[in-house]
């Protein structure tokens, strides 16, 4: 991962909070899974993205 991307992500976390960034990532995972199912008929990959979304959803943030 490039230093530039790390810095961008750090700025997002600082401005939005880690919880908000994780919620956004969860939504992105759900959207990716939906697109894979609906437009690519790729159920296997869609399941992996849904699993990622569920795992992100389970993270408890106390910072």
Residue pairs with C-beta under 8 A, 6 or more apart in sequence:
9 21
12 21
13 21
16 24
17 61
18 61
18 63
19 61
22 56
22 59
22 61
25 56
26 53
26 56
26 57
27 53
29 49
29 50
29 52
29 53
29 56
30 49
30 50
30 53
32 49
33 45
33 46
33 47
33 49
33 50
33 53
34 46
36 42
36 43
36 45
36 46
36 49
37 43
37 46
